Amino acid sequence: MFYRDISLSDAELKFDAGKAGLFEGYASTFGNVDEYNDTIVAGAYKDTLARRKPMMFYGHNPGRVIGKWLHLAEDAKGLHVVGELTPGNSEAQDVYASMKHGALSGMSIGFRVPKGGSEEKDGRRYLKQIDLIEVSVVSLPADHSAQVNSVKSA
């Protein structure tokens, strides 16, 4: 399994009235070159999103499920996500507090590339099809183009 980290260090965090534990942003952006010298192509997530929603982990650890994805969709910029952290889960609440504070602001994707789903060109790998397994909140992201748009607080 490959992991793709998304930087949210340039995030603009907005706190507004609403359901605590909700956040949204881009788990992946299209067209840029990440730290692994990969470029994700628009439409790469189409098949996965038609079949299932990926899991939400902390740090790619399947033993650390911290919430669920309410919405995932591709748009012109990338993979837009809306997530809800699990109420009453102490680790999820720690992640939420760190996100609100701005200390934790990364997302990362865990995926497989199916046969024929990538193309090597100009020393770069272009990912045309991705079997998305999970999207994690992480501290050390690789794609510096994605960002959290909002974190809601009560």
WONOR-V263715 format. One record per residue. N is the residue number from 1. RES is the residue in one letter. PSI is psi in degrees with one decimal (NA if undefined). Layout:
BEGIN
N;RES;PSI
N;RES;PSI
END
This chain:
BEGIN
1;M;139.9
2;F;151.8
3;Y;139.4
4;R;121.2
5;D;141.5
6;I;126.0
7;S;137.1
8;L;22.4
9;S;-22.7
10;D;20.8
11;A;142.8
12;E;111.1
13;L;128.3
14;K;128.2
15;F;123.2
16;D;165.0
17;A;142.7
18;G;-166.4
19;K;118.2
20;A;143.4
21;G;-3.7
22;L;140.9
23;F;159.0
24;E;160.0
25;G;-157.6
26;Y;121.0
27;A;-16.0
28;S;145.2
29;T;154.1
30;F;147.6
31;G;-16.1
32;N;167.8
33;V;124.4
34;D;-176.0
35;E;-16.6
36;Y;7.2
37;N;31.3
38;D;150.0
39;T;125.5
40;I;130.6
41;V;141.3
42;A;136.8
43;G;-5.2
44;A;-27.6
45;Y;-3.0
46;K;-50.4
47;D;-44.7
48;T;-47.9
49;L;-25.3
50;A;-23.4
51;R;-37.7
52;R;166.3
53;K;135.2
54;P;165.5
55;M;161.1
56;M;117.4
57;F;166.7
58;Y;121.3
59;G;31.2
60;H;16.7
61;N;112.6
62;P;-13.9
63;G;-0.1
64;R;62.3
65;V;118.7
66;I;-0.6
67;G;-158.0
68;K;154.6
69;W;124.4
70;L;-31.5
71;H;134.2
72;L;128.3
73;A;143.9
74;E;140.2
75;D;-167.8
76;A;-26.9
77;K;-39.7
78;G;-150.2
79;L;103.5
80;H;133.7
81;V;148.8
82;V;123.0
83;G;157.8
84;E;121.9
85;L;145.0
86;T;118.9
87;P;139.1
88;G;-10.2
89;N;116.0
90;S;-39.3
91;E;-40.5
92;A;-38.8
93;Q;-33.5
94;D;-42.8
95;V;-45.2
96;Y;-47.2
97;A;-41.9
98;S;-36.4
99;M;-44.0
100;K;-39.4
101;H;-19.8
102;G;5.8
103;A;-25.1
104;L;115.7
105;S;31.8
106;G;154.5
107;M;154.4
108;S;143.6
109;I;138.9
110;G;126.3
111;F;168.4
112;R;150.7
113;V;113.8
114;P;159.4
115;K;128.8
116;G;2.5
117;G;-2.6
118;S;163.5
119;E;132.4
120;E;127.9
121;K;134.6
122;D;36.6
123;G;14.5
124;R;150.9
125;R;124.7
126;Y;119.3
127;L;108.6
128;K;-22.7
129;Q;128.4
130;I;129.8
131;D;95.6
132;L;118.7
133;I;-45.7
134;E;158.1
135;V;124.2
136;S;152.8
137;V;129.9
138;V;167.3
139;S;-22.2
140;L;85.6
141;P;162.7
142;A;-33.1
143;D;111.5
144;H;13.2
145;S;-15.6
146;A;160.2
147;Q;151.2
148;V;132.8
149;N;-33.6
150;S;150.0
151;V;122.5
152;K;141.9
153;S;155.3
154;A;NA
END
